[in-house]
Amino acid sequence: MKFNLDTVTFHKFNNYLHTYYVPGLHDSLIPYKEKVMKIFGEFNPRKTKSPDANIFFIDEKFNDIYQTLLYGIVDKYYIVDKTWEGCAFAIYSQNNKDSINELHCHINDHSLVCTFYIDPPNSNEGGELEIWDNEIQKFQNIKINKDYIYFFPGWLLHRPLPQTSTIPRVCFNWGYRSSLKPLHRLTGNIW
């Protein structure tokens, strides 16, 4: 499978969150859910007492498809230098009884980060992405949707919020390392 960047639509949520609508993204991820849940079940940070909520996800076919998509979005929409280290995927999953909802950022690891989901909860079931908005000096909750990728700066405080849905919400996380502060080609936002 290959995504056509011409069908990807950019939407600015605010100066610290950019969203990209990718038609068919969610359905393309469904075949990976069983594998993700198996890996997350084996290495669940809540069971292993890991300080990190994410677990690395390594799948060659997945990497070929989604790395190409994400590098394409970065190249098309951001001015950055060439990343000096391969960008890896990490996974996180939660449900109504099992979640880690701690504020965190990726300032020491990535310039740009993004996240996208399998089975995000419905609008009345929680599971939003909470981010700190520097302009209004308060947190904002973002309802996550199928077929969207959410990009934000690595230094931005964020966390997943608890959910009431019993269906596991799977989150794929990816980061890009750049020596330059990322500059968005359309908005002029500098991160």
JOPERA-V675629 format. One line per field, one symbol per residue. psi: psi as a letter, one per 40 degrees, with the letter a starting at -180 (. if undefined). Layout:
# JOPERA-V675629
psi: ???
This chain:
# JOPERA-V675629
psi: ihihdeehhhhhdaeehhihhhheddddddeeddddddddddfhdddefieidihihhhdddddddddddddddddeihiihieihhiiiiiiiaeehihfhhiifdedidhiiiiihfiiideeaeihhihhddefiiihhhiiieihhiiidehhiiiiiiehehhhhhhiiihhidihhhhdddehh.
